[in-house]
């Protein structure tokens, strides 16, 4: 669905609206497409020393295991998905073979399958015969216990902490720093006769409790956030700035009175006043009245007040502001059940916007209301909810703020302190993912603000 954003993007009262998924949070939808995940072993590469089962989930070593280049290593059919907090897979050791030279880990797309996991650059391997961890070379480091037939061993990536972790029989063995930023493939290696393993890419429950680790990681991050010190008055200042920016004058006065605010009272200009005030205090009274009218769906009242206070905004009959208000008038008529009047109004006021980009999507959604017997329950029913009136109020508020002659930059979008903080928060998360090679859990602001769990494993 298409709705309205309240951010200003052009001078002279222009604003960026008609953003896809205003009600749903388009920033989430763009990144919510299912990632391709490994589902089986990749048999498209050379399998000189391995036999892979028909379901491509088991592998057996059939080589002699005489030297360092006759390893039977094999990767998953896809790289580990990276738009998440964790990725993990497991192997069950069905037969340790003669020497138990079995390894599990990750490697990049250039990995040589004749070598053990961890021996080659950009690879990590936990080896069962000596319990050592190998990373990019043939010399390993002491890491954990050995593993053999009957054991289940797992390997995972923690994108938040940028670590590779390994498990044995449902217990965490240890971690190592993930310093490779390219995509990594789940990889296993076998290197002595008759070794056999079965791979679990998630087609059945894991032995290791991955959800518990994910929750532990989220709680760790939350504790770090909560332990950050902030000025005692910061919350008060943010709330007050928000009320001031959006024109909630009565609530602002009550807030100041209740909190015993020591800030000098807001100067409230009269309807005919021309007193110069700061950016957010500008036209506070007018913005309050316009918001109240928008919240009750009185579009005619908004037009009347704009003609009285800001006639310059209505000189262009095909402006974005005109379009938004005419759409809302049409919506209010449909909501009241006055369908014939709504059709007549659309022909008179909205016809001139047909074919004009970017108006078409919202315009089509508005017209689609007429196609449903119960439009409130339809896919375009979001237009009839209070949130759409609030969006109109925010858009009008932004236009009024942009007329402030005291703006340092007339083309800049007036923003509340809270909006600036949220934008900075989103920017920081994007920068963090960028530094990690675009890997890690996607930051979904809309989902977080609505109380959802951010991301998947």
N, C-alpha and C positions, 0 to 999 in steps of 0.2 A: 504494500500500500504506500501511497505517497502522502506526506503531510507537510508541515511547515517547521522550519528551524528559525530560531529567533536571533541568529547571528547576522550582524550587518556586514555586507561585503562591498558595497558601493557607496560613493559619496551621494549627498543629496537625498538621503532617506532610503537608499536602496538596501536590500537585504537578501541574504542567501536563504531561500526557502525551497519548498518542493523537493526536499531531500528524500531519497528512497527510504521507506521503512521508518518514518518518524515515530510511529507508535511502537514498532517492533525493535528498533535499534539497529539501523543498517550496519553500524560498525561491527556488530556481532554476526549478522547474516553473511557478510562478505567472507568471514573467516571460518564459518561453521560448516563448510563443505567437508564431507568425510574424507580424511586422508587415506590414501592407499597404504595398506599395512602388509607386512610379510604374512603369507598364508602357507607356504611350503618351501621346500628346498629348491634351489635353482639348478635344474639339470641341463641347462643350455650351455654350460661350460664343460671343459674336459673333465671326465670322471674316470681317469685311467686307473685309479687305485680304490675306487668305491663302487659299491652296488647300492642303489637307492630303491626303496620300495615303490610300488605302483602309486601309492597315495602321496609319495614324495615327502614323507614325514619320518622315515627311518633311513639310516645309512649304516653300511658295514664295510670295514676295511678288508681288501683282498690283496694288498701288496705284500712285499717282503719286509718293508721297514728297515732297509739296510743303510740308508744315508739320509741327509737332511733335505733332499729334494724329491723324495717319494712319499711325501705326506698326502693323505687324502683329506683335503680341506674343502668345505663347501659353504656357500653363503645362502641366506634367505633370498627368495625371489624378488624382494623389494627392500629398499633401505628402511631403516627405522623411522617411523613418523616423527616429526619434530615440532608440530604445533601443539604440544602438550607438556604436562609436568614431568611425566615418567614414561619410559618405554621398557619392556621387559619380556624375556622369553626363557624357557627352561629346556633342559634335556634330561632324559632318564637313561642311566647307564644299564643297558641290558646285558652286555658282556664286556669285561675289561680287556679281553684278548690276552696276548702273551705278556705285555709289559704295561698296559694301562696308560699309553701315551695319548690320552684324550684331552682335548682343550675346548674351551668355550669363550666367546668374546665377541668383538666387533672389528670390522675392517672396512677400508674404503673400496671404491669400485676398481681400483688398480691392483688389488691384492692378488698375489700369486698363489693359486690353489695347491701348488706342490709344496707349500711351506706351512709351518704351524702358525696358528693364530697368535699374534704378538711378536713374531719374529720379524715381520715386515714393517716398513714405515706406515704410519697411520693405522696401526692395529693394536688391539689390546687382547691378551689371552690369559686366562686362569687355567693352569695345567694340573691334571689329576695325578700324575706320577710323582711330582715333587711338591705340589701345593704352591708353586711359585707364580708370580704375576710377571708377564712379559709385555713390554711396550716398545715396539719399534726396533728391537734388537734381540740377538740370540742369548743374551744374558739376563736372567730373571732376578727378581727381588723376592725375599721371603714374604709370604702373604697370608696363607691360610692352610687348612688341613688338606691332605690328599683326598681323592674320591675314587670310588671303584664301583663294581657291579652292585646294583640295588640302590645306589644314591641318585638323588635328583639335584641337579646343579643349575643355577640360573645366572643370567647376566642382564644388566639393565643400564639405562642412562637416566640420570637425574639432571634434567635440563635447567632446573632452577639453581642448583649448586654447582653445575657443570662438573659432574663426577660420573665415573663409571662405577657400578657396584656389582658385587657377586654374592650369590647365596648358595647354601648347601642344606638340603633337606629342610627347607622352610626357614632357615636362620640366616641372618645377614652375616657374611664372612668379612667383608671390608670394602673399601672404596679406593679409587685413585683419581687423580685430577684428569679431567677430559680437556686436553689441550688441542685436540683436533677439531676444527670447525666445519669440515666438509661432511656430507651425509655419510653415515656409517651403516653397514649391513650386519645383521646377526650372523655369526660365523661359528662353525665347529670344525675341529680338526681331529683326525684319527691317524695313528702311525704305528700300529703293531697288529699282526694277523688276528683276525676274528673279532676285533673290537666292533661293538655295535651300540648305537644310541638311537633313541626315539625323541623327536623334537616336538615341543608344545609351543605353538605360536599364539596360544590363546583360544584354541578350538575346544579346550576343556579347562576347568578351573586349575589355577596354579597351586602348587604346594605352598609357595611363599605368599604371605598376605600383602599383596601390592597396595590395596586400598589403605591399609594401616600405615604403610610408609608414606603414601600420598598425604594422608591426614596429618601425620607427624611433620612433614615438610611444610604444610600450610600453617600449622600451629607455630612452627619455628619462625616462619616469616612474620606471622601475626604478632608474636612476642617481640620481635625486633622492632616492629612498627610501634607497638604500644610502649616500648621502653624509650622511645625518642622523646626528648624533652621539648616542650613548646611553651611559649609565653602564656601566662595564665589568662590573659584577656583575648587570646587569638580567636576563640570560638565566638565570643560576644561580638568581636569586630566583624567577623565574617558574616554572621547572621544579620547584624545591623546593616552592613553594606549591601547585602542581598535585598533586604526589605526596601532600602532606599533606592537601589537601582531599578527595581521592578515596580516601583510606585505604590507599594503597600503602605500608604501614609498612616492610616488609622492603626494598623498593626504595629507600625514603627513607633508611634506615639505611646501605645500601650506597652510595648517592649521596653522603651526608655523609662517609662514610669515605674514598671515592675522591677527592673534591674537597677534602678537608681543610677542611671547613666550619668556620668560626669561630663560627657561631651556636650558642648553648647547646643541648645535646641535647634532643630532644623528650621530655617527660615522658610515660611510658606507664602509664596507670592500670591497675591490676589489674581483673579481672572484677568484683570487689565493691568497687572503690574509688569514692570520691566526690570526688576532688580536682578543684578548679576549674581548667580550662585555657582557653586562648584558643579562638576560634571554630573554626578549622581543626584544632586539636589535640584537640578534644572527641571523646571515645569513639573514639580512633584504633584501639586494639586491637580493639574490637568491630566497627568498620567494616571492618577488615582481614579478620576472620574471615568476616563476612557476604559480602564481595566474593569471597573464595575459594570459598565455598559456591555463590554464584551462577555463577561461572565454570565450575564442574564440573556445573552443572545440578542441584544438590542442594536442591530447593525445600523438602523436608521438614526438612532441616537448618536452613534459614533460619527456617522457622516455629518450630522448636524453640528456637533462640537468641533469637528475638524474644520468645517467651513467657517465657523466662528473664530477659532483660535489659530488655525494654521491653513488658511485658504491656499497658500502656495503649494501645498502638498496635493491638492486636488485639481490643479490646473490641467494636468495631463490626464485625460480620461481613460487612457489605456496603460497606466502605470501598474507596477506590481502591487502597490497598495490598493488601487482600485480593484484589481483582479481578486485579491484575497478577500476583500470586504464583500464584493458581489457574490463570490462563491459561498461565503458564510451566510449571506442573506438567503441564497437559494437553499442552503442546508437547513436553515431555520424554518423556511416555508415547508420543506418536506417533513421536517420533524413535527411541525404543527398539523400535518395532514392536508395542507392546502396545495395539493398536487397540481391542479390546473393553474393556480396563481404562480406556482413555482416554474411551470413550463413557460408561461407568458413572460415571467421575469428573466428566465434564461435566454429566451429569444431576443429580448430587448437589451440586456446588459452583458451577457456572456458571449454572444455570437461573435463579437469583434475579436475575441481572444482565440477563436478556432484557428488551428494551424500555426500558432505562435509558440515557438519553443522558448522556455521550458514549461509552459503552462499546461501542456496537453495531458499529462498523467493525472494531475489533480483534477482537471476539468472532466476527464473521462470518468474518474471515480465519483465525482459529484453527480454527473448525469446518470451513472449506473444505479444510483439510489432509486430511480424511478422504475427500475426493472424488477424490483423485489416487492412481494406482498408485505413482507416484514423486514424493511431495510435495516432495522437495528440489529437483526441477527444475521445479516448478510456479510460477505467478505469486505464490504465497504462501510460496515456499521460503525467503524471507528470515527467516522466523520460526525456522527450524532452524539458522541460522548463529550463530557466536559473537557477532556484533554484537548479537543480541537478548539474549543472556545479559548482555553488558556493559551494555545499556540497563537491564535489571532491576537489576543491581548499582548503577548510577548512581542509579536511582530510590530504592532502599532507602537508599543512602548519603545522599541528600538528605533523606529522612524522618528519619533518625537525627540529622543535623545540625540539623534544625528543632526537635528536642526540647531543644537546649542552653538551659538556663535563663539563660545569660549573654548571649544574643542581645540586641542593642540594640532590635531590632524583631522580635518573634516572628513577624510576618506577612511579614517580608522573606525573600527567597530567598537562602540562602547560596550564594555564587558564588566560584569560584577567581579568582585574579588574571588568569589567561589568558582566562577567559570574559569578564571585565569588559573586557579589552583588545579582544577580538574584537567584543563588543557596541559598544564605542566606535568601533571602526574602521568597522563597518557603519553606525552612526549618522552618522559624518562623511561617508561616501559618499552616504548618503541626503540629508543636508543640502546637499551640494554639488550634487546633481542638482536639488534643490528650488530652489536659488538660480539655477540655469540654466534655470528654467522646466520642470523635469521632463524635460529633454533630456540625452542622453549615455548612455554605456555603462552597462548595469545591473551593479551589483556582485553577483557570485554567490559568496558565501563558500564554500559547499559545493564548488563546482567548483574554486575556487582551492586549497582544502585538499587536494583529490584530484589536484592536478597538471594540471588541464585549462587550456586557453587561455581566458582570461576574455573572454566576449562574441564578437561577430562584428565585421565591419567597422563 
